[in-house]
Amino acid sequence: MSLFALIFALLLEQLHPLSSRKSLYGWLSAYANFFEHHFNAGEQRHGKVAWLLAVMPLLLVAALLYWLLYRAHPLFAFAFNVLVLYLTMGFRQFSHYFTDIHSALRDGELDKARSLLAAWRGEPAHELNAEEIARVTIEQALLSSHRNVFGVIVWFVLFSVLGLGGAAGALLYRLGQFLRARWGDKKKDELGLFGNFARRAFHLLEWLPTRLTAMTFAIVGDFEDTVYCWRTQAASWPDEAAGILLASGAGALGVRLGMPIPQGGLPFDRPELGIGDDADADFMQSTIGLVWRSVVFWLILLLLLTLASLLG
């Protein structure tokens, strides 16, 4: 059931991308703001209470609803899983930026590529040259594919195996990610210690999915270079999870990522990740191939596990 729910959700998102996702994020923002407004007194324990009250009731509702639908008919529970995956997972949440930037670089439209990248990352990109745009875009695509697809799949499957309904797992991961962005990434002078728990909670949620994604990059890409870059370079990146994903992705592709980029007229220092050639539009195309090979690998693995369970 988990395998088919994932396939249906991916196909549905490709055929009919969700057009109302901004409304969904608007609702989530209001939801997070409610708990922040009523619980934030600048202390870490307040952030912990707010996170638990914001996340746990929704997980319980999702698990209970799945159980009730399954009791009524398994197809109803299947449809519920597909719906939640459709809302929480998918390439179309970021792929249009990547595709448009790739096309702009191919056509030599540097200013257009810069504006698209700035809109995607929310940071200025007018100082970047073509190679730097390709490099940063590949980095962003690797991170986005993990956080919008692979991380959701891992928690969906884990909750399915535990019999809690995969929808609750997908919801847990995306809520954890959203609250980390809303509370954990803000500066201390804005929230005090309130966002610490959201940051630590998502760090725990990311631990297993990050490593599974990196292992997949190694299997479907250049295995030796992936393992080498992961072991020797990932720790140099400020964010542990992002460092593992970017280093393994760079090794799998045979491209150099990271490295300084201009920011505000000065070079913004970043560690070098990967070994091989400088990034360009061709490597952007290779990135698409790497991500889709990873998806296919995971689906095949789930198929084999499903067959083994049925035969057992």
ChimeraX attribute file (.defattr): number of C-alpha atoms within 10 A of each C-alpha:
attribute: neighborCount
match mode: 1-to-1
recipient: residues
	/A:1	14
	/A:2	23
	/A:3	17
	/A:4	15
	/A:5	22
	/A:6	21
	/A:7	15
	/A:8	19
	/A:9	22
	/A:10	21
	/A:11	14
	/A:12	17
	/A:13	19
	/A:14	13
	/A:15	9
	/A:16	11
	/A:17	17
	/A:18	15
	/A:19	10
	/A:20	10
	/A:21	13
	/A:22	10
	/A:23	10
	/A:24	11
	/A:25	12
	/A:26	12
	/A:27	12
	/A:28	15
	/A:29	14
	/A:30	11
	/A:31	12
	/A:32	19
	/A:33	15
	/A:34	14
	/A:35	17
	/A:36	21
	/A:37	10
	/A:38	10
	/A:39	18
	/A:40	21
	/A:41	15
	/A:42	16
	/A:43	16
	/A:44	18
	/A:45	17
	/A:46	20
	/A:47	26
	/A:48	19
	/A:49	15
	/A:50	23
	/A:51	25
	/A:52	13
	/A:53	12
	/A:54	19
	/A:55	15
	/A:56	13
	/A:57	11
	/A:58	16
	/A:59	20
	/A:60	13
	/A:61	12
	/A:62	23
	/A:63	20
	/A:64	15
	/A:65	17
	/A:66	24
	/A:67	18
	/A:68	14
	/A:69	17
	/A:70	16
	/A:71	11
	/A:72	11
	/A:73	11
	/A:74	15
	/A:75	12
	/A:76	16
	/A:77	23
	/A:78	21
	/A:79	16
	/A:80	21
	/A:81	28
	/A:82	24
	/A:83	17
	/A:84	20
	/A:85	29
	/A:86	21
	/A:87	19
	/A:88	21
	/A:89	26
	/A:90	25
	/A:91	18
	/A:92	18
	/A:93	18
	/A:94	15
	/A:95	15
	/A:96	13
	/A:97	19
	/A:98	23
	/A:99	13
	/A:100	15
	/A:101	25
	/A:102	24
	/A:103	15
	/A:104	18
	/A:105	20
	/A:106	15
	/A:107	10
	/A:108	12
	/A:109	14
	/A:110	18
	/A:111	17
	/A:112	16
	/A:113	29
	/A:114	22
	/A:115	15
	/A:116	20
	/A:117	25
	/A:118	15
	/A:119	13
	/A:120	15
	/A:121	13
	/A:122	9
	/A:123	11
	/A:124	14
	/A:125	23
	/A:126	18
	/A:127	15
	/A:128	19
	/A:129	16
	/A:130	18
	/A:131	14
	/A:132	21
	/A:133	26
	/A:134	26
	/A:135	24
	/A:136	20
	/A:137	27
	/A:138	28
	/A:139	21
	/A:140	18
	/A:141	21
	/A:142	22
	/A:143	20
	/A:144	18
	/A:145	23
	/A:146	22
	/A:147	20
	/A:148	20
	/A:149	21
	/A:150	23
	/A:151	25
	/A:152	24
	/A:153	26
	/A:154	23
	/A:155	24
	/A:156	26
	/A:157	20
	/A:158	16
	/A:159	19
	/A:160	18
	/A:161	12
	/A:162	9
	/A:163	11
	/A:164	19
	/A:165	27
	/A:166	33
	/A:167	30
	/A:168	27
	/A:169	25
	/A:170	28
	/A:171	23
	/A:172	23
	/A:173	23
	/A:174	21
	/A:175	22
	/A:176	24
	/A:177	22
	/A:178	18
	/A:179	23
	/A:180	22
	/A:181	15
	/A:182	17
	/A:183	25
	/A:184	23
	/A:185	14
	/A:186	16
	/A:187	11
	/A:188	14
	/A:189	8
	/A:190	11
	/A:191	20
	/A:192	17
	/A:193	21
	/A:194	27
	/A:195	31
	/A:196	22
	/A:197	24
	/A:198	26
	/A:199	19
	/A:200	15
	/A:201	18
	/A:202	21
	/A:203	18
	/A:204	11
	/A:205	18
	/A:206	23
	/A:207	13
	/A:208	14
	/A:209	20
	/A:210	24
	/A:211	16
	/A:212	18
	/A:213	25
	/A:214	24
	/A:215	20
	/A:216	23
	/A:217	26
	/A:218	24
	/A:219	17
	/A:220	19
	/A:221	23
	/A:222	17
	/A:223	17
	/A:224	12
	/A:225	22
	/A:226	28
	/A:227	20
	/A:228	17
	/A:229	23
	/A:230	25
	/A:231	13
	/A:232	12
	/A:233	19
	/A:234	24
	/A:235	17
	/A:236	15
	/A:237	18
	/A:238	11
	/A:239	11
	/A:240	15
	/A:241	20
	/A:242	20
	/A:243	23
	/A:244	25
	/A:245	24
	/A:246	29
	/A:247	34
	/A:248	34
	/A:249	35
	/A:250	32
	/A:251	29
	/A:252	28
	/A:253	28
	/A:254	21
	/A:255	22
	/A:256	20
	/A:257	28
	/A:258	20
	/A:259	15
	/A:260	14
	/A:261	20
	/A:262	15
	/A:263	15
	/A:264	11
	/A:265	8
	/A:266	10
	/A:267	11
	/A:268	11
	/A:269	12
	/A:270	14
	/A:271	15
	/A:272	17
	/A:273	26
	/A:274	27
	/A:275	19
	/A:276	14
	/A:277	12
	/A:278	15
	/A:279	23
	/A:280	20
	/A:281	21
	/A:282	11
	/A:283	19
	/A:284	22
	/A:285	14
	/A:286	15
	/A:287	22
	/A:288	18
	/A:289	15
	/A:290	20
	/A:291	24
	/A:292	13
	/A:293	17
	/A:294	22
	/A:295	19
	/A:296	12
	/A:297	16
	/A:298	19
	/A:299	18
	/A:300	13
	/A:301	13
	/A:302	17
	/A:303	15
	/A:304	12
	/A:305	13
	/A:306	15
	/A:307	11
	/A:308	10
	/A:309	9
	/A:310	8
	/A:311	7
	/A:312	6
